[in-house]
């Protein structure tokens, strides 16, 4: 009997170390940043069983077998559609400013499509104005309305928008919305999904959260895009979720959320329609490609229109594209670089690029909220401040609420606006979207918004920061250790 238990004990020990060796091999074989691999290995070896389970849940970009097959299958038809679109040469820009040229070349090479010109573009800096503009456009819609959001929460003007959407569906407009299962959990527990479906709106819960699927798909992979498409001509995107900030997270202690949205008219809506169609097919298995733009209806010519490139990220899209775009933009800066983000947990490459820009004489400003709704990210962000300040970067802590705007402005000419936070989740994991705009007029508009943010912020004094309590430094470094995993 003793021999039997001894054999069982040795088999368990052997199986235990075989499991650790197998997971270690998976970590090493995956092409990932060294800090991320080292962080995972340390977690696995310090807390073996917990580390292994955590890695299997969150360590790899696992979309799920069915969605992965759909993502692979959709590209041949999508590429053919894009080739047909490129025959409409009139809508594509052939020239870019010096600061934007490298980024637009990168996007064209990796995404297969150049920047689209002749677009009208308007910045909406207030959530109330954005929601009212959306309600008006939905009321005038004639053919189709598509939406995708991470969070949809009822209350205030959002309820009026929902009514306008249901009214559009009742009058025959094709209405489809995709909402993230985790971000919109409160919405899916409310009466609204049933009400919308009864009115004729197609409502899809994306990346469904379920304990039964926890080992089949990465549960923290989220649909983080925010897009609205109307009649294949009008489009919106930016940082705003479908919430009225007066009714959203009022007990979080961070103030109202401050967002930025862009409203567009023109061919750029077609490019965003391609992204939406891909997302729709990955989630539902149904293929619905958008119609090509009417090239005869382009009232906003080059003299008054904007040139826009759209970058999409997430499983099925070019890997690391937004990370490359940010690096290219930062290294293109010569005079000034202004960045706003609610979550600052950059990769080593991004951190190095930002510091290098400041050290070579670029006037670099980063605006982050002073109070954050994520304690983990808030402390991890602070771990990067010392290195940034030492390089000469100006860090501003916004005090007028939770600054949720994601924007980059390079030399007043090249703008990036969208859903991407400067953290690992946005850069490498989630479904995201960013607009790249090459236009000094739009740059001036964005600069005024960013200057307003800076005016409502507190500039961190490097000398004061260097004297912060030692316990804070310990907490910062602790969360910095987990930054590759955030």
PyMOL commands that set and color helices and strands:
alter all, ss='L'
color gray80, all
select helices_A, chain A and resi 2-29+34-46+48-58+65-85+89-91+98-111+127-140+157-170+185-188+192-199+211-213+245-247+268-284+321-332+348-359+375-382+385-391+424-428+440-455+462-466+470-481+483-485
alter helices_A, ss='H'
color red, helices_A
select strands_A, chain A and resi 116-124+144-149+174-180+202-206+227-230+234-238+257-258+261-265+306-313+336-340+363-369+394-398+402-403+407-410+414-418+432-438+457-459
alter strands_A, ss='S'
color yellow, strands_A
deselect
rebuild
show_as cartoon
